């Protein structure tokens, strides 16, 4: 009895394990291949980022509203310091004229401390001022400069002037404080002018009238 020849061929039935193994791997369509999909994903990300970065058209009305809002933020944040430095200058003038009542004179040290705090970074309002953000338009860049000038005006020159006057209330002839106060007074006037000029520049761009910075014109101090 002869053995029947063994069929060593692999079944082509795809529903058997042998058939599945025997099937030639199907090459993916070119646009479904991994490198194509990965490249497409990268291109999509790049295109999306470019679209996000494209400058959007800002209308004059929108720009004006934006700059008005920023100026209101600035003025709200600087109001306490503006009041404080004006009050300090008024107190100093009254002291020089010997026109303060005894009760007001007794309150002067605490009032000056409050004014000092209002112009320093310990004040949440001044901290908020330093974080006000301008916009990217031409007008917005000018208003952004107002933020910088107003912050320096408050935390350097107004604060310095108040500290000089604090010294002079107890040591009227202090030469260092008198000299520094004279410089601070000039710097305060210069800062106010700079800030107003930046707003006027924005006004010209927008053909508008934005709020002016709340930085008071301070009186000339006697003897400085």
matplotlib code that plots the C-alpha trace (Angstrom):
import matplotlib.pyplot as plt

x = [0.0, 1.5, 1.3, -0.8, 1.4, 1.1, -0.1, 2.4, 0.8, -0.7, -4.4, -5.5, -8.6, -8.3, -10.6, -8.0, -4.9, -2.8, -4.6, -4.1, -0.4, -0.2, -1.8, 0.7, 0.8, -1.2, 0.7, -1.2, -2.3, 0.4, -1.7, -2.4, 1.3, 2.8, 5.3, 2.6, 0.3, 3.1, 4.1, 0.5, 0.1, 3.2, 2.1, -1.3, 0.2, 2.5, -0.4, -2.6, 0.2, 0.7, -3.0, -3.1, -0.2, -1.6, -2.5, -6.2, -7.7, -8.6, -11.1, -10.5, -13.6, -12.4, -8.9, -10.3, -12.4, -9.4, -7.1, -9.9, -10.2, -6.4, -6.3, -9.1, -7.1, -4.1, -6.0, -7.8, -4.5, -2.6, -5.4, -4.3, -0.7, -1.8, -3.9, -1.1, 1.7, -0.6, -1.6, 2.1, 3.0, 0.1, 1.1, 4.7, 3.6, 1.4, 4.2, 6.5, 3.8, 3.2, -0.5, -1.2, -3.3, -1.9, -4.3, -3.4, 0.3, -0.1, -1.7, 0.9, 3.3, 0.5, -0.9, 2.6, 3.0, -0.3, 0.8, 4.1, 2.4, 0.1, 3.0, 5.0, 4.7, 3.2, 0.1, -2.0, -3.1, 0.5, 1.2, -1.8, -0.5, 2.8, 0.8, -1.4, -0.9, -1.0, -2.2, -0.2, -1.6, 0.3, -2.0, -1.7, 2.1, 1.8, -0.6, 1.7, 4.4, 2.0, 2.0, 5.8, 6.0, 3.2, 4.8, 8.1, 6.4, 4.7, 7.3, 10.4, 9.7, 6.4, 7.6, 11.0, 9.5, 7.2, 10.1, 12.1, 9.2, 8.9, 12.5, 12.0, 9.1, 11.4, 14.7, 13.7, 17.3, 18.4, 20.5, 20.3, 16.5, 16.1, 18.4, 16.7, 13.2, 14.2, 15.2, 12.1, 9.8, 11.4, 11.1, 7.5, 6.6, 8.6, 6.9, 3.5, 4.3, 5.7, 2.6, 0.3, 2.3, 2.0, -1.8, -1.8, 0.2, -2.5, -5.2, -3.7, -3.5, -7.2, -8.5, -10.0, -9.7, -8.6, -8.6, -5.5, -3.4, -4.4, -1.0, -1.6, 0.3, 2.0, 2.6, 6.1, 7.5, 8.9, 12.7, 13.1]
y = [0.0, 3.2, 6.2, 8.9, 12.0, 14.5, 17.9, 20.3, 23.4, 25.9, 26.3, 29.5, 29.8, 33.2, 32.1, 29.5, 30.3, 28.9, 30.9, 34.1, 33.4, 32.6, 35.8, 38.3, 41.5, 44.2, 47.4, 50.4, 53.0, 55.7, 58.3, 56.0, 55.2, 56.2, 58.7, 60.4, 60.7, 62.0, 64.6, 65.7, 66.2, 68.3, 70.4, 70.9, 72.1, 74.6, 75.9, 76.3, 78.2, 80.6, 81.2, 82.0, 84.5, 86.3, 89.9, 90.5, 93.7, 96.0, 98.8, 102.3, 102.1, 98.8, 100.2, 103.4, 101.3, 99.2, 102.2, 103.9, 100.7, 100.6, 104.2, 103.7, 100.8, 103.0, 105.8, 103.4, 101.9, 105.2, 107.2, 106.4, 107.4, 110.6, 111.6, 110.7, 112.7, 115.7, 115.5, 115.3, 118.3, 120.3, 119.2, 120.3, 123.7, 124.2, 123.2, 125.8, 128.5, 127.4, 127.1, 123.6, 123.4, 121.5, 118.5, 118.3, 118.5, 115.6, 113.6, 114.4, 111.4, 108.8, 110.7, 110.7, 107.0, 106.3, 108.4, 106.6, 103.2, 104.3, 104.9, 101.7, 98.2, 97.2, 98.8, 96.3, 99.1, 99.9, 96.2, 96.1, 99.2, 97.5, 94.5, 96.5, 95.3, 97.5, 96.2, 95.6, 98.5, 101.7, 103.5, 100.7, 100.9, 104.5, 103.7, 100.9, 103.6, 105.4, 102.3, 102.4, 106.1, 106.1, 103.2, 104.9, 108.2, 106.6, 104.1, 106.2, 109.9, 110.3, 107.8, 109.5, 112.9, 111.7, 110.1, 113.4, 115.3, 112.8, 113.6, 117.3, 117.3, 116.2, 117.7, 120.8, 121.8, 118.3, 119.3, 115.8, 115.6, 119.2, 118.5, 115.2, 116.8, 119.4, 116.7, 114.7, 117.7, 118.2, 114.5, 114.3, 117.2, 115.6, 112.2, 113.8, 115.6, 112.4, 110.4, 113.0, 113.2, 109.5, 109.8, 112.7, 110.6, 107.8, 110.4, 111.6, 108.0, 107.3, 110.8, 110.4, 111.9, 109.3, 109.8, 111.7, 110.1, 110.9, 112.4, 115.8, 119.0, 119.5, 122.9, 124.3, 123.8, 126.8, 126.7, 124.0]
z = [0.0, -1.2, 0.9, -0.7, -1.5, 1.3, 0.1, 1.5, 0.0, 2.4, 2.1, 0.5, 2.6, 4.3, 7.1, 8.4, 10.3, 7.6, 5.0, 6.9, 7.1, 3.4, 2.3, 0.9, 3.0, 1.4, 0.8, 2.1, -0.3, -0.5, 1.2, 4.2, 4.8, 8.2, 6.8, 4.8, 7.7, 10.0, 7.4, 6.9, 10.7, 10.9, 7.9, 9.5, 12.7, 10.9, 8.8, 11.9, 13.8, 10.8, 10.6, 14.3, 14.0, 11.0, 12.0, 12.2, 11.0, 13.8, 13.1, 14.4, 16.5, 18.1, 18.6, 20.2, 22.6, 23.5, 24.2, 26.2, 28.3, 28.9, 30.0, 32.4, 33.9, 34.2, 35.9, 38.2, 39.3, 39.8, 41.4, 45.0, 44.3, 42.5, 45.5, 47.9, 46.2, 45.8, 49.5, 50.5, 48.5, 50.1, 53.6, 52.9, 51.6, 54.7, 57.0, 55.4, 55.7, 59.3, 58.5, 59.8, 62.9, 65.9, 65.2, 61.5, 62.4, 64.8, 62.0, 59.4, 60.0, 59.6, 56.5, 54.9, 55.6, 53.9, 50.9, 50.8, 50.7, 48.0, 45.6, 46.4, 45.1, 48.5, 47.1, 45.1, 42.8, 41.9, 41.4, 39.1, 37.2, 36.4, 34.9, 32.6, 29.0, 25.9, 22.5, 19.4, 17.3, 16.7, 19.1, 21.5, 21.6, 22.6, 25.4, 26.4, 26.9, 29.2, 31.5, 31.7, 32.3, 34.9, 36.8, 37.0, 37.9, 40.9, 42.2, 41.7, 41.6, 43.5, 46.1, 46.4, 46.8, 49.5, 51.4, 51.1, 52.6, 55.4, 56.2, 55.9, 58.3, 61.1, 59.7, 57.8, 56.8, 55.6, 52.5, 50.9, 51.1, 49.8, 46.8, 46.0, 46.4, 43.8, 41.3, 42.0, 41.4, 38.0, 37.2, 38.2, 35.8, 33.0, 33.5, 33.4, 30.2, 28.6, 29.5, 28.1, 24.9, 24.4, 24.7, 22.3, 19.8, 20.1, 19.7, 16.4, 15.1, 16.1, 15.5, 19.0, 22.5, 24.9, 28.7, 29.9, 32.6, 36.2, 37.0, 38.7, 38.0, 41.4, 43.0, 43.0, 46.5, 48.3, 48.5, 45.8]

ax = plt.figure().add_subplot(projection="3d")
ax.plot(x, y, z, "-o")
ax.set_aspect("equal")
plt.show()
